[in-house]
Amino acid sequence: MPDPDVTVVIPCFNHGRFLAEAISSALGQEGERPRVIVVDDGSTDQGTLAALEALPEGVELIRQANAGPAAARNAGMGQTTSPYLLPLDADDRLPPGTLAALKEALERDPRAGYAYGTMRHFGDWSGEVVFPPFDPFRLLYRGIVGWIGLVRRRTWEEVGGYDEELGGMEDWNLTLAALERGWHGHRLDRVVLEYRKHDWSGVERDRARHRELFKRMRARHPDLYARERELAKQTDLTPIGRTFYRTWWRYRPLPAKLERWLYGKLLFRGG
């Protein structure tokens, strides 16, 4: 049988206690049932191994030695021919209607390589993260997309998939690679991801290495960063605003732990 229009790929490394929620949120979407592939990224805890052995009927399992989320996503996406791909972490959830809304956005906007929207925190934090409208200049210095959402297969193939050697911020890097090839992102004004906030997560680990990872991304996209003046014409930021934005988000002057504490106290409940 041909693949459905959407394949959901769920990397899992020792998150078996949350896995059933992630899978259920994908299978419970309205419309055509997506193909769901779980990629076991070398899990070691017994609870996760048991959860992987008890996957719902029709959910596929790929096993690999631990190689990180980028490699796990690529492994799952390489197993399907669906025109649309959605990466979902094993501890997160899709709100009802998400796949249909994201797919409709891509079908109406043929130059959009991916569709994304608002994230809602739950767990240790609660609250919503609203990203700005797609802006190529802002994207140079900040991952304004957050979770990349539904990705067009053609875009994923053109950029060569997720960068497995970067070691963090793979979503941001993929959006930069897509921009280089003429793709933009399509933002929806709705919650499209329920993001489970742990006491300390991969986001904070990446944040602590922000300057290192940013240097790596610049080195991967020199021609794109050379177009900064051209892209600046597409933003609504003033010259002073561009200078502040560039400086703040390039260097992230606050220590990662302090920045996290401020977000948890000022912007979100909990933390």
VEXVO-830439 format. One record per residue (C-alpha): residue in three letters; x, y negated, z; residue number from 1. Coordinates in pm, 1 decimal, padded with zeros to 6 digits. Layout:
BEGIN
ala | X | Y | Z | NUM
...
This chain:
BEGIN
met | 00000.0 | 00000.0 | 00000.0 | 1
pro | 00126.5 | -00353.9 | -00070.0 | 2
asp | 00228.8 | -00564.7 | 00228.2 | 3
pro | -00026.6 | -00814.3 | 00362.7 | 4
asp | 00034.5 | -01184.9 | 00310.1 | 5
val | 00193.3 | -01229.2 | 00653.9 | 6
thr | 00446.3 | -01020.5 | 00842.2 | 7
val | 00512.8 | -01101.9 | 01207.6 | 8
val | 00861.7 | -01005.8 | 01325.1 | 9
ile | 00911.3 | -00971.2 | 01701.3 | 10
pro | 01270.6 | -00935.7 | 01824.6 | 11
cys | 01285.0 | -00776.7 | 02168.0 | 12
phe | 01577.2 | -00760.3 | 02408.7 | 13
asn | 01473.7 | -00647.2 | 02757.3 | 14
his | 01139.2 | -00831.0 | 02741.2 | 15
gly | 00923.4 | -00521.7 | 02745.9 | 16
arg | 00699.3 | -00651.2 | 03026.5 | 17
phe | 00575.4 | -00926.1 | 02792.9 | 18
leu | 00580.4 | -00738.7 | 02462.8 | 19
ala | 00219.6 | -00617.5 | 02467.5 | 20
glu | 00093.2 | -00977.0 | 02498.6 | 21
ala | 00297.1 | -01091.5 | 02198.6 | 22
ile | 00179.5 | -00801.1 | 01983.3 | 23
ser | -00184.2 | -00842.8 | 02088.4 | 24
ser | -00176.8 | -01212.4 | 02002.4 | 25
ala | -00051.8 | -01127.2 | 01652.6 | 26
leu | -00291.9 | -00840.9 | 01585.4 | 27
gly | -00585.9 | -01038.8 | 01724.3 | 28
gln | -00558.5 | -01316.4 | 01464.1 | 29
glu | -00862.9 | -01373.8 | 01245.2 | 30
gly | -00859.3 | -01273.7 | 00879.7 | 31
glu | -00626.9 | -01023.1 | 00718.7 | 32
arg | -00436.6 | -00816.5 | 00974.7 | 33
pro | -00065.1 | -00903.6 | 00958.5 | 34
arg | 00207.5 | -00646.0 | 00937.4 | 35
val | 00386.3 | -00641.9 | 01273.5 | 36
ile | 00747.7 | -00528.6 | 01306.6 | 37
val | 00919.1 | -00508.2 | 01644.7 | 38
val | 01299.0 | -00513.9 | 01636.5 | 39
asp | 01462.2 | -00361.8 | 01943.8 | 40
asp | 01783.8 | -00561.9 | 01974.6 | 41
gly | 01968.3 | -00304.1 | 02183.4 | 42
ser | 01744.3 | -00320.2 | 02492.4 | 43
thr | 01881.4 | -00148.4 | 02801.5 | 44
asp | 01617.0 | -00178.7 | 03070.8 | 45
gln | 01392.5 | 00120.3 | 03126.2 | 46
gly | 01069.1 | -00080.0 | 03131.6 | 47
thr | 01142.9 | -00221.9 | 02788.3 | 48
leu | 01240.8 | 00117.5 | 02648.3 | 49
ala | 00911.8 | 00258.6 | 02775.0 | 50
ala | 00716.3 | -00029.8 | 02620.7 | 51
leu | 00887.7 | 00028.3 | 02287.3 | 52
glu | 00781.3 | 00392.2 | 02294.4 | 53
ala | 00418.0 | 00289.9 | 02351.7 | 54
leu | 00363.7 | 00043.9 | 02066.7 | 55
pro | 00009.5 | 00021.3 | 01926.8 | 56
glu | -00071.1 | 00226.8 | 01619.9 | 57
gly | 00048.4 | 00058.4 | 01302.8 | 58
val | 00313.1 | -00155.2 | 01471.7 | 59
glu | 00655.2 | -00063.8 | 01333.0 | 60
leu | 00977.9 | -00035.7 | 01528.4 | 61
ile | 01334.0 | -00101.0 | 01410.8 | 62
arg | 01623.4 | -00029.4 | 01644.7 | 63
gln | 01965.6 | -00189.1 | 01626.8 | 64
ala | 02267.0 | -00248.3 | 01848.0 | 65
asn | 02247.6 | -00579.4 | 02029.8 | 66
ala | 02330.7 | -00850.9 | 01775.8 | 67
gly | 02118.7 | -01147.4 | 01885.3 | 68
pro | 01784.1 | -01292.4 | 01777.7 | 69
ala | 01900.6 | -01419.7 | 01437.6 | 70
ala | 02016.8 | -01074.2 | 01328.8 | 71
ala | 01701.4 | -00914.2 | 01470.0 | 72
arg | 01477.3 | -01152.1 | 01277.4 | 73
asn | 01671.0 | -01092.3 | 00957.0 | 74
ala | 01649.1 | -00716.2 | 01005.9 | 75
gly | 01272.6 | -00727.4 | 01038.1 | 76
met | 01214.4 | -00977.9 | 00759.1 | 77
gly | 01429.0 | -00773.3 | 00525.9 | 78
gln | 01190.8 | -00479.5 | 00562.2 | 79
thr | 00886.9 | -00653.4 | 00414.6 | 80
thr | 00777.9 | -00811.2 | 00088.7 | 81
ser | 00511.1 | -01035.5 | 00244.3 | 82
pro | 00517.7 | -01388.2 | 00098.4 | 83
tyr | 00494.0 | -01538.1 | 00447.8 | 84
leu | 00706.3 | -01450.4 | 00750.6 | 85
leu | 00655.1 | -01540.9 | 01113.7 | 86
pro | 00919.4 | -01491.0 | 01386.7 | 87
leu | 00766.2 | -01445.9 | 01732.0 | 88
asp | 00973.9 | -01392.6 | 02044.4 | 89
ala | 00863.7 | -01097.8 | 02255.2 | 90
asp | 00770.4 | -01318.3 | 02551.1 | 91
asp | 00562.2 | -01571.0 | 02354.8 | 92
arg | 00205.9 | -01567.8 | 02214.5 | 93
leu | 00008.8 | -01695.0 | 01916.4 | 94
pro | -00311.4 | -01884.8 | 01993.6 | 95
pro | -00623.4 | -01771.1 | 01804.6 | 96
gly | -00643.7 | -01900.4 | 01448.4 | 97
thr | -00273.5 | -01978.0 | 01421.4 | 98
leu | -00184.9 | -01759.8 | 01123.1 | 99
ala | -00480.4 | -01876.8 | 00916.6 | 100
ala | -00402.9 | -02243.7 | 00983.9 | 101
leu | -00032.2 | -02211.7 | 00907.6 | 102
lys | -00093.5 | -02010.6 | 00592.6 | 103
glu | -00351.2 | -02260.4 | 00464.5 | 104
ala | -00101.1 | -02543.4 | 00518.4 | 105
leu | 00163.2 | -02369.0 | 00306.4 | 106
glu | -00081.9 | -02282.4 | 00032.5 | 107
arg | -00189.4 | -02649.3 | 00010.3 | 108
asp | 00168.1 | -02780.8 | 00018.4 | 109
pro | 00382.4 | -02582.9 | -00228.9 | 110
arg | 00705.4 | -02772.0 | -00144.9 | 111
ala | 00674.5 | -02695.1 | 00225.2 | 112
gly | 00915.9 | -02418.7 | 00317.6 | 113
tyr | 00756.7 | -02366.9 | 00658.8 | 114
ala | 00462.8 | -02487.1 | 00866.5 | 115
tyr | 00479.3 | -02567.6 | 01238.1 | 116
gly | 00290.2 | -02758.4 | 01504.3 | 117
thr | 00258.6 | -02822.5 | 01876.7 | 118
met | 00394.9 | -02581.0 | 02139.5 | 119
arg | 00220.7 | -02518.4 | 02471.2 | 120
his | 00437.2 | -02416.0 | 02766.5 | 121
phe | 00315.6 | -02160.5 | 03016.7 | 122
gly | 00492.2 | -01971.0 | 03291.3 | 123
asp | 00733.4 | -02178.0 | 03503.2 | 124
trp | 00623.9 | -02493.2 | 03319.2 | 125
ser | 00292.4 | -02600.3 | 03172.3 | 126
gly | 00223.2 | -02872.8 | 02920.6 | 127
glu | 00244.5 | -02939.0 | 02548.1 | 128
val | 00541.1 | -03031.0 | 02330.4 | 129
val | 00426.8 | -03250.4 | 02040.3 | 130
phe | 00685.2 | -03283.9 | 01765.4 | 131
pro | 00710.4 | -03592.5 | 01541.8 | 132
pro | 00602.6 | -03587.0 | 01177.9 | 133
phe | 00858.4 | -03427.3 | 00950.5 | 134
asp | 01147.0 | -03670.9 | 00904.7 | 135
pro | 01469.7 | -03564.4 | 00725.5 | 136
phe | 01678.9 | -03829.4 | 00901.3 | 137
arg | 01562.5 | -03726.5 | 01246.8 | 138
leu | 01621.7 | -03362.9 | 01155.9 | 139
leu | 01993.9 | -03431.5 | 01107.8 | 140
tyr | 02035.5 | -03499.2 | 01477.4 | 141
arg | 01756.2 | -03315.1 | 01651.3 | 142
gly | 01563.0 | -02995.5 | 01596.8 | 143
ile | 01232.7 | -03181.4 | 01557.5 | 144
val | 01055.4 | -02865.8 | 01440.0 | 145
gly | 01116.9 | -02662.3 | 01755.0 | 146
trp | 00970.9 | -02321.2 | 01673.8 | 147
ile | 00982.0 | -02288.7 | 01295.5 | 148
gly | 00638.1 | -02126.9 | 01265.4 | 149
leu | 00532.7 | -01962.8 | 00939.3 | 150
val | 00814.1 | -01943.6 | 00684.4 | 151
arg | 00776.2 | -01899.6 | 00312.9 | 152
arg | 00964.4 | -01585.3 | 00205.5 | 153
arg | 01116.1 | -01768.3 | -00089.1 | 154
thr | 01261.8 | -02028.6 | 00148.0 | 155
trp | 01404.0 | -01764.7 | 00381.3 | 156
glu | 01567.3 | -01590.4 | 00085.3 | 157
glu | 01708.6 | -01910.2 | -00066.1 | 158
val | 01882.4 | -02013.4 | 00257.3 | 159
gly | 02020.9 | -01663.2 | 00312.2 | 160
gly | 01811.4 | -01592.3 | 00620.9 | 161
tyr | 01900.5 | -01691.6 | 00975.6 | 162
asp | 02267.0 | -01766.2 | 01040.0 | 163
glu | 02385.8 | -01470.4 | 01247.3 | 164
glu | 02724.1 | -01624.5 | 01330.5 | 165
leu | 02612.4 | -01962.9 | 01462.5 | 166
gly | 02532.4 | -01829.1 | 01809.8 | 167
gly | 02237.6 | -02056.4 | 01888.7 | 168
met | 01988.9 | -02308.9 | 01747.0 | 169
glu | 01922.7 | -02080.5 | 01450.9 | 170
asp | 01581.5 | -02235.7 | 01380.2 | 171
trp | 01728.1 | -02586.3 | 01354.8 | 172
asn | 02005.8 | -02461.5 | 01129.6 | 173
leu | 01753.4 | -02290.8 | 00901.5 | 174
thr | 01551.7 | -02612.3 | 00865.7 | 175
leu | 01867.7 | -02799.3 | 00764.4 | 176
ala | 01952.3 | -02531.7 | 00509.1 | 177
ala | 01598.7 | -02556.3 | 00372.5 | 178
leu | 01625.0 | -02936.1 | 00345.6 | 179
glu | 01944.0 | -02896.7 | 00142.1 | 180
arg | 01745.9 | -02695.0 | -00109.0 | 181
gly | 01461.4 | -02941.2 | -00140.3 | 182
trp | 01214.6 | -02788.3 | 00105.3 | 183
his | 01037.5 | -02984.9 | 00375.6 | 184
gly | 00836.3 | -02883.2 | 00679.5 | 185
his | 00460.1 | -02923.5 | 00716.9 | 186
arg | 00348.0 | -03021.7 | 01066.4 | 187
leu | 00000.3 | -02930.6 | 01192.5 | 188
asp | -00169.7 | -03132.9 | 01462.8 | 189
arg | -00263.4 | -02829.1 | 01671.0 | 190
val | -00108.8 | -02582.0 | 01914.0 | 191
val | 00043.6 | -02295.9 | 01715.7 | 192
leu | 00262.3 | -02131.8 | 01981.9 | 193
glu | 00231.6 | -02051.6 | 02349.2 | 194
tyr | 00591.9 | -02063.4 | 02470.7 | 195
arg | 00669.0 | -01881.3 | 02792.2 | 196
lys | 00899.9 | -02099.2 | 02998.4 | 197
his | 01132.8 | -01905.5 | 03223.2 | 198
asp | 01338.1 | -02044.7 | 03509.4 | 199
trp | 01638.8 | -02053.5 | 03271.2 | 200
ser | 01608.9 | -01957.4 | 02907.7 | 201
gly | 01793.7 | -01948.7 | 02576.1 | 202
val | 01688.9 | -02308.4 | 02512.4 | 203
glu | 01890.0 | -02423.1 | 02815.1 | 204
arg | 02186.7 | -02205.5 | 02719.9 | 205
asp | 02189.4 | -02360.2 | 02372.6 | 206
arg | 02150.8 | -02706.7 | 02525.6 | 207
ala | 02459.7 | -02655.1 | 02741.4 | 208
arg | 02656.8 | -02584.9 | 02421.4 | 209
his | 02485.4 | -02856.8 | 02220.2 | 210
arg | 02796.0 | -03045.6 | 02104.4 | 211
glu | 02975.4 | -02726.9 | 02006.8 | 212
leu | 02675.5 | -02596.0 | 01810.7 | 213
phe | 02613.9 | -02934.9 | 01649.6 | 214
lys | 02972.0 | -02942.5 | 01520.9 | 215
arg | 02921.5 | -02597.2 | 01372.8 | 216
met | 02602.0 | -02703.0 | 01197.8 | 217
arg | 02765.0 | -03014.7 | 01052.9 | 218
ala | 03044.2 | -02796.8 | 00919.8 | 219
arg | 02786.5 | -02570.7 | 00752.8 | 220
his | 02601.3 | -02861.3 | 00587.6 | 221
pro | 02859.5 | -03129.1 | 00496.9 | 222
asp | 02680.3 | -03238.1 | 00178.9 | 223
leu | 02355.3 | -03287.6 | 00368.1 | 224
tyr | 02513.1 | -03506.1 | 00637.0 | 225
ala | 02688.5 | -03703.5 | 00364.0 | 226
arg | 02338.3 | -03804.8 | 00248.2 | 227
glu | 02253.3 | -03973.5 | 00579.1 | 228
arg | 02209.3 | -04320.9 | 00424.8 | 229
glu | 01978.5 | -04182.0 | 00158.6 | 230
leu | 01771.0 | -03993.8 | 00416.7 | 231
ala | 01759.4 | -04300.9 | 00641.2 | 232
lys | 01539.7 | -04468.2 | 00378.5 | 233
gln | 01272.3 | -04205.7 | 00446.8 | 234
thr | 01241.0 | -04267.2 | 00821.4 | 235
asp | 01029.5 | -04521.9 | 01005.6 | 236
leu | 01311.9 | -04590.8 | 01252.2 | 237
thr | 01461.8 | -04939.9 | 01245.4 | 238
pro | 01840.8 | -04981.7 | 01202.4 | 239
ile | 01876.8 | -05020.3 | 01580.0 | 240
gly | 01646.2 | -04723.1 | 01632.2 | 241
arg | 01853.5 | -04510.1 | 01395.1 | 242
thr | 02174.2 | -04601.5 | 01578.2 | 243
phe | 02026.8 | -04515.6 | 01917.0 | 244
tyr | 01865.4 | -04196.5 | 01787.8 | 245
arg | 02184.0 | -04078.8 | 01617.4 | 246
thr | 02400.9 | -04150.2 | 01920.8 | 247
trp | 02168.0 | -04007.5 | 02184.7 | 248
trp | 02080.0 | -03683.1 | 02010.0 | 249
arg | 02429.2 | -03621.7 | 01876.8 | 250
tyr | 02595.7 | -03643.1 | 02217.2 | 251
arg | 02309.1 | -03559.7 | 02459.3 | 252
pro | 02488.3 | -03752.5 | 02738.6 | 253
leu | 02289.6 | -03606.5 | 03028.1 | 254
pro | 02412.1 | -03272.5 | 03169.6 | 255
ala | 02189.9 | -02984.4 | 03059.4 | 256
lys | 02067.8 | -02905.1 | 03412.1 | 257
leu | 01976.7 | -03269.5 | 03481.8 | 258
glu | 01797.3 | -03303.8 | 03148.7 | 259
arg | 01601.8 | -02985.4 | 03219.1 | 260
trp | 01509.6 | -03107.1 | 03568.7 | 261
leu | 01383.5 | -03439.4 | 03432.9 | 262
tyr | 01173.3 | -03267.8 | 03167.8 | 263
gly | 01030.0 | -03032.6 | 03428.9 | 264
lys | 00940.8 | -03314.8 | 03667.1 | 265
leu | 00840.1 | -03595.7 | 03433.4 | 266
leu | 00692.1 | -03431.6 | 03124.5 | 267
phe | 00565.7 | -03090.6 | 03236.2 | 268
arg | 00400.4 | -02942.3 | 03540.6 | 269
gly | 00622.3 | -02703.1 | 03729.0 | 270
gly | 00995.8 | -02673.1 | 03676.6 | 271
